[in-house]
Amino acid sequence: MILRALLHAGWTGLRRDRSALLLTFLLPIVFFSIFAMVFGDGGGKGKTGPAARTLSVLAVDEDRSDLSQRFLKALGDIDALELEPVHTDAQDASAAPPRETARLAVRSGRAPVAVVVPHGFAERFGRFGPGGAEVEVLYDPANPIAANAVQGMIQAAAMQAAPEVLMTRGLAQLETAGLALTPDQQRLTHRIAEALRGERPWDRVRDEEAAGTATPRVADDAAAGQDADASPAGLIRVAATDVRSLDPGLKEQAAPESRRNPPRGSMLAYYAAGMAAMFLLFSCAGAGGSLLEEEESGTLARMLDLQVPMLRILLGKWVFFLSMGVVQVSLMFVYAALAFGLPLFTLQHLAGFALMTLAASAAAAAFGVLLATLSRSRAQLSGLSTILILVMSALGGSMMPRFIMPPFMDTLSRFTFNGWALDGYLKVFWYDDPSLSLARNLLRLAPEVGVLAAMTVLFLLLARKAARRWEVA
């Protein structure tokens, strides 16, 4: 009986504490769902998280040949890619070349990868071994998944673009090695090439073969050449180039072996920003409990009796939380700079960091004030803040890079504090443009700072409305 009574009392207490109930049963399911959609099958649609996302790829055709256009068309036809050609107005002498335009787009984070088809591509296409065709991939090392995925798709597109060219040039290399074709085999090769180009129906090729005008075995072997699964690996050589290694004034080029993995700086900047955003929310939400303590002790009621406006009380708390957040984030980034080499101590980085830290701390402080006015006790505040902050951090990119998320989750991140704060800090420390002036670099932060400022105003207005319960109590 005693055990039954204890169990009943425990369940009754848990049921009445809605925050504890949500933390116990709902939050694990929410977190499992988020990670399952990222790393699982994309919500049951048969696609994994990273693969389910369409890659936006810029394309630069420097060769301007029929073969290069066919190659880029085959690449653009792949479902996992969204190919965007890069053109430059020939009438504008000041315009950057398409290759540089694409590099700057990847450098600034507007696209993860650019594919450049260089001059001489058509001439070298189909050569096996040294001197073969080459395609350059300009990539952002902060997103290694995109670069690796595009390199694999390039090989598939090469097989689909011009199979007749591969066949004829491959056979020509055999002849150079002393394995000459018979006249019948040469005629069949010509007909198969026409069929691959769509100039001759395949039925006609088979009828001519059945009539005995060609050697069947060669026809079978040549026809098998159109199967991508039977193709040799590495048909096109891919030169992967880190866009930051091409920055003007950079003397040392990145070593080829170091290009396979993202440099230390990219992940350092990402996780410094992600952790700063998440723990800034936790600290401001925890500090908001001081309002509830003042309510319980009667201090808040005495201030209201003395005709202290509630708005002034809330603003005073907000200023204190803001100051605390600025100090917290500053200490974290200074430590990251001193211990791990985060590039903080330059004029542009310091100015951008100061602007973003002020905007992010203001929004987080307002969020802490709002949670305090919505909560009835410290326990409720702790539970509510934990749920909201962990979910926002998972969706906003503080726990995992957003480039591996499905598209709809990346869109959801735009509705979180973490997403905007993270984007702003990345613009300061990773997607900065050394060629721009200080004012123009700061102007690039306008979207992130503007949204965080709007969040600050909205949270404070909602907090003021929720705080009316103390005035009428």
C-alpha positions, -999 to +999 in steps of 0.1 A: +000+000+000+028+024+009+046+017-024+013+023-043+008+056-025+043+067-033+039+058-070+006+077-071+021+107-055+051+107-078+030+104-109+006+132-097+035+155-091+050+148-125+017+153-142+012+187-126+046+198-136+041+203-173+078+212-180+090+181-163+064+161-182+076+175-216+113+170-207+107+134-198+085+123-226+084+148-255+119+162-257+136+128-264+111+121-292+117+156-307+154+152-307+152+117-321+130+130-349+155+158-358+185+136-359+166+108-378+155+133-405+191+145-409+209+111-408+181+087-415+159+083-446+147+119-448+114+112-433+106+079-449+111+090-485+140+066-492+167+092-492+194+098-466+197+133-450+227+146-469+218+130-502+182+143-500+194+178-504+198+193-538+232+209-543+233+243-560+263+242-583+277+271-604+289+262-639+316+280-659+322+269-695+355+283-707+358+258-735+325+269-752+325+238-774+296+214-783+312+187-761+315+210-731+279+221-734+268+185-737+288+176-706+273+205-685+238+195-697+244+159-686+256+172-652+226+195-649+202+166-657+213+148-625+185+151-600+207+158-570+222+189-587+208+223-595+232+238-621+234+275-626+255+288-655+277+318-648+279+344-675+296+378-677+285+407-698+311+410-725+302+447-730+313+455-694+351+457-693+351+461-655+332+428-650+352+400-634+357+368-656+331+341-651+356+319-632+364+347-607+327+355-604+320+319-595+350+318-571+337+348-552+302+333-550+316+302-534+340+323-512+311+343-498+289+313-492+263+320-519+271+286-534+289+255-521+307+245-553+315+257-588+325+235-617+348+251-643+353+234-677+386+248-690+399+255-725+408+224-744+383+202-727+368+189-760+402+182-775+413+161-745+380+144-738+382+106-742+419+103-737+427+077-711+458+083-691+480+114-691+467+144-711+431+135-706+403+160-700+402+178-667+375+197-648+382+221-620+360+222-589+361+253-568+349+244-533+344+258-499+363+236-474+337+243-447+314+220-467+335+190-478+304+168-484+293+190-514+327+189-531+330+151-528+295+145-541+300+168-571+333+150-581+315+117-582+286+131-603+312+146-628+323+111-637+287+100-643+280+131-664+311+124-685+299+089-695+264+102-704+275+133-723+292+119-753+295+080-753+303+079-790+333+102-785+346+079-758+341+049-780+358+063-811+387+078-793+392+048-771+394+026-802+418+050-818+441+046-789+439+008-794+449+013-830+479+034-819+489+005-797+489-018-827+454-033-823+440-022-856+403-028-865+392-046-896+372-027-922+339-043-910+347-034-874+354+002-884+321+004-903+302-009-873+320+015-850+309+044-872+273+032-872+273+028-834+287+063-830+259+076-852+233+057-831+248+071-798+245+106-812+208+099-822+215+101-859+208+064-867+181+041-851+195+013-830+171-011-848+189-004-881+223-011-865+210-045-852+195-053-886+228-046-904+246-067-879+222-096-884+227-093-921+264-101-915+279-068-924+297-065-891+315-086-865+290-094-837+315-095-809+328-060-816+292-048-817+285-063-783+317-050-767+311-015-782+275-014-771+285-024-736+306+008-736+274+028-732+267+012-698+281+036-672+285+007-648+311-009-671+330+024-675+365+028-661+367+050-630+381+084-632+373+092-668+378+129-662+405+142-639+391+166-612+413+194-599+398+204-565+407+240-555+400+256-522+386+291-531+405+307-502+438+295-516+432+319-545+426+350-524+447+380-537+478+385-517+479+349-504+514+337-511+511+300-500+488+277-518+471+250-499+489+216-502+469+191-523+467+166-495+453+192-471+425+200-495+407+167-489+395+178-454+382+211-443+408+233-427+409+238-390+397+274-393+364+266-409+351+241-382+366+263-355+347+293-366+315+273-370+315+256-336+327+287-318+296+306-332+273+276-326+283+271-290+283+308-283+247+311-295+235+281-275+251+290-242+242+326-246+206+316-245+211+293-216+228+319-195+203+346-202+174+323-195+189+312-163+195+348-152+159+355-159+151+335-128+161+366-107+128+381-117+109+351-102+131+352-071+122+389-066+085+380-070+088+352-044+106+374-019+082+403-024+109+427-037+090+430-070+058+440-053+075+466-032+091+482-063+057+484-079+042+499-047+069+526-050+055+535-084+085+520-103+072+514-138+072+477-149+088+487-182+117+502-164+122+471-143+122+449-174+146+471-192+169+472-163+170+434-163+175+433-200+205+457-199+221+436-172+215+403-191+228+420-223+260+431-205+265+396-190+261+381-225+286+404-241+312+395-214+304+358-217+307+357-255+338+379-255+356+356-231+348+326-252+360+340-285+392+355-269+399+321-255+393+305-289+417+330-305+445+325-279+442+288-275+431+276-310+441+304-334+406+318-343+414+350-364+399+375-340+426+402-336+422+422-368+403+454-373+376+439-396+371+408-374+370+428-342+345+453-356+322+426-370+325+405-338+315+435-317+285+443-338+273+407-339+279+401-302+259+432-293+230+422-315+230+386-304+233+394-267+205+419-270+182+393-285+192+366-261+187+389-231+152+398-244+145+361-248+155+355-211+132+383-199+103+369-219+108+334-205+109+348-170+076+367-174+059+336-189+070+312-161+053+308-128+083+293-109+120+287-114+114+250-120+089+259-148+114+284-162+142+258-162+121+232-180+106+256-206+140+272-214+157+238-217+131+225-242+131+257-264+168+262-264+178+226-272+152+224-300+163+258-315+200+248-312+194+215-330+174+232-358+196+263-359+229+246-365+245+248-331+247+210-328+254+200-364+263+218-396+232+229-415+246+219-449+239+183-440+203+190-431+174+184-455+161+216-472+130+220-451+150+219-419+174+245-433+144+266-439+132+261-403+165+273-390+156+307-404+130+310-376+155+304-348+178+327-329+207+303-334+204+303-372+207+340-376+234+344-349+254+316-365+251+331-400+263+365-387+294+351-369+303+330-400+302+361-422+326+377-398+351+349-394+347+327-424+328+344-453+346+377-448+359+395-479+394+410-474+390+431-505+361+451-491+364+481-468+355+480-431+322+498-437+311+474-465+320+444-445+299+456-417+271+464-441+270+427-451+259+419-416+227+440-420+203+411-425+215+392-395+217+423-372+183+435-385+166+402-377+182+399-343+172+435-335+136+427-346+137+396-323+148+419-294+119+443-299+094+415-303+105+396-272+105+428-250+070+437-262+057+402-254+075+403-221+059+436-212+024+422-220+031+390-200+043+411-170+009+427-165+000+398-142+024+412-116+008+446-118-027+434-112-017+408-085 
